[in-house]
Amino acid sequence: MSKVIVITGASSGIGEETAKLLAKDGAKLVLGARREERLKDVASEVVALGGQAVYTVTDVTKYEDVEALAKLALATYGRIDVWISNAGVMPQAPFMSQTVKEWESAIDTNIKGVLYGISLALPQMKKQKSGQIITVVSVEGHHAHVGGGVYLGTKYAVRAMA
């Protein structure tokens, strides 16, 4: 049986490359990200590499979008074996800049998006008596530097949750 793997932030970067790597092992992928055209392209590449893929436009700051991603996995494949919370934003917003909208975006994407995924995947994994949650933190979650307080704080929070 191939694993059913959900990936947020799957339209580029680490999410896209992870999907391609897993496709070579025949994974059944459920891809979520905000850019539909990129998702469509990634899904096509996954199939060309030997995997299976479905996708839905997913903004992880919206619980309903993350819920739709989980429901797509269950409706298509009947299970969720791995949930990879990869979606993230990286504002460089020093505290003194008072760029509150950037702070809120980072908190909503990098923390709430992860929480939503965990909260939706865990009940299914408990029912299956198996599953893995993987959170992508970045090296920024392991050290501090001037100007990155909000971003670093969100990544530290994800490390604590994981």
C-alpha positions as CSV (number, residue, x, y, z in Angstrom):
1,M,0.0,0.0,0.0
2,S,1.3,3.4,-0.9
3,K,1.2,6.1,1.8
4,V,-1.4,8.9,1.5
5,I,0.5,12.1,2.1
6,V,-1.0,15.5,2.4
7,I,1.4,18.5,1.7
8,T,0.5,22.1,2.3
9,G,2.6,24.7,0.4
10,A,2.9,22.2,-2.4
11,S,3.1,24.6,-5.3
12,S,6.8,25.5,-5.0
13,G,10.0,25.2,-3.1
14,I,10.3,22.5,-0.4
15,G,6.7,21.4,-0.9
16,E,7.0,20.9,-4.6
17,E,10.3,19.1,-4.4
18,T,9.0,16.8,-1.6
19,A,6.0,15.9,-3.8
20,K,8.3,15.0,-6.7
21,L,10.6,12.9,-4.5
22,L,7.6,11.0,-3.0
23,A,6.1,10.5,-6.4
24,K,9.1,8.4,-7.4
25,D,8.1,5.9,-4.6
26,G,4.5,5.8,-5.9
27,A,3.0,7.9,-3.1
28,K,-0.6,9.0,-3.2
29,L,-0.4,12.8,-2.8
30,V,-3.0,15.3,-1.8
31,L,-1.6,18.8,-2.6
32,G,-2.6,22.1,-1.2
33,A,-1.4,25.6,-1.9
34,R,-2.8,29.0,-3.0
35,R,-1.7,29.0,-6.7
36,E,-3.9,26.7,-8.7
37,E,-1.9,26.8,-11.9
38,R,1.2,25.7,-10.0
39,L,-0.7,23.0,-8.2
40,K,-1.9,21.7,-11.5
41,D,1.6,21.6,-12.9
42,V,3.0,19.9,-9.8
43,A,0.2,17.3,-9.8
44,S,1.0,16.5,-13.5
45,E,4.7,16.1,-12.7
46,V,3.8,13.8,-9.8
47,V,1.8,11.5,-12.1
48,A,4.6,11.6,-14.7
49,L,7.0,10.4,-12.0
50,G,4.9,7.5,-11.1
51,G,2.8,8.9,-8.2
52,Q,-0.8,9.8,-7.8
53,A,-2.0,13.3,-7.1
54,V,-5.1,15.3,-6.4
55,Y,-5.1,18.9,-5.3
56,T,-7.3,21.7,-4.1
57,V,-6.5,25.4,-3.7
58,T,-5.7,25.8,0.0
59,D,-5.0,29.0,2.0
60,V,-3.9,27.6,5.3
61,T,-5.0,30.7,7.1
62,K,-8.6,29.6,6.5
63,Y,-9.7,26.6,8.5
64,E,-12.3,25.8,5.9
65,D,-9.6,25.4,3.2
66,V,-7.5,23.1,5.3
67,E,-10.6,21.1,6.2
68,A,-11.4,20.8,2.5
69,L,-7.9,19.5,1.9
70,A,-8.3,16.8,4.6
71,K,-11.7,15.9,3.3
72,L,-10.3,15.5,-0.2
73,A,-7.7,13.1,1.1
74,L,-10.3,11.0,2.8
75,A,-12.8,11.1,-0.1
76,T,-10.1,10.2,-2.6
77,Y,-8.0,7.7,-0.7
78,G,-9.8,6.9,2.5
79,R,-7.0,7.7,4.8
80,I,-4.3,10.2,5.8
81,D,-0.9,8.5,6.6
82,V,1.3,11.6,6.6
83,W,0.4,15.3,7.0
84,I,3.3,17.6,6.0
85,S,2.7,21.2,7.1
86,N,5.0,23.1,4.8
87,A,3.1,26.3,3.9
88,G,4.8,29.4,5.3
89,V,5.6,33.0,4.9
90,M,8.8,34.8,5.9
91,P,8.3,38.5,6.6
92,Q,11.3,40.4,7.8
93,A,9.3,42.7,10.0
94,P,11.2,44.2,12.9
95,F,9.1,45.0,16.0
96,M,9.7,48.7,15.6
97,S,8.4,48.7,12.1
98,Q,4.9,48.0,13.4
99,T,3.9,46.2,10.2
100,V,1.0,44.5,12.0
101,K,-0.5,43.1,8.8
102,E,2.8,41.2,8.1
103,W,2.9,39.9,11.7
104,E,-0.7,38.7,11.4
105,S,0.0,37.0,8.1
106,A,3.0,35.2,9.6
107,I,1.1,34.1,12.7
108,D,-2.0,33.0,10.7
109,T,0.1,31.1,8.1
110,N,3.0,29.7,10.1
111,I,1.2,28.9,13.4
112,K,-2.6,28.6,12.7
113,G,-2.0,26.8,9.4
114,V,0.0,24.2,11.2
115,L,-2.6,23.9,14.0
116,Y,-5.4,23.5,11.6
117,G,-3.6,20.7,9.8
118,I,-2.7,18.9,13.0
119,S,-6.2,19.2,14.4
120,L,-7.7,17.7,11.2
121,A,-5.2,14.9,10.6
122,L,-5.0,13.6,14.2
123,P,-8.5,12.2,14.5
124,Q,-8.1,10.2,11.3
125,M,-4.7,9.0,12.4
126,K,-6.1,8.0,15.8
127,K,-8.9,6.0,14.0
128,Q,-6.3,4.3,11.8
129,K,-3.9,3.8,14.8
130,S,-1.1,5.2,12.7
131,G,0.1,8.3,11.1
132,Q,2.8,11.0,11.1
133,I,2.7,14.8,11.3
134,I,5.7,16.5,9.8
135,T,6.2,20.3,10.3
136,V,8.7,22.3,8.2
137,V,10.3,24.8,10.5
138,S,13.5,26.1,8.6
139,V,16.8,26.9,10.2
140,E,15.3,30.2,11.4
141,G,13.4,28.3,14.1
142,H,16.8,27.3,15.7
143,H,18.4,30.7,16.3
144,A,17.6,34.4,16.6
145,H,18.8,37.5,14.8
146,V,17.8,41.1,14.7
147,G,14.9,41.9,12.5
148,G,13.3,38.5,12.4
149,G,11.5,38.4,15.7
150,V,8.0,37.7,14.4
151,Y,9.1,35.1,11.9
152,L,11.4,33.5,14.4
153,G,8.7,33.4,17.0
154,T,6.3,31.6,14.6
155,K,8.9,29.0,13.8
156,Y,9.8,28.5,17.5
157,A,6.1,28.0,18.1
158,V,6.0,25.3,15.5
159,R,9.0,23.6,17.0
160,A,7.2,23.6,20.3
161,M,4.1,22.1,18.8
162,A,6.0,19.4,17.1
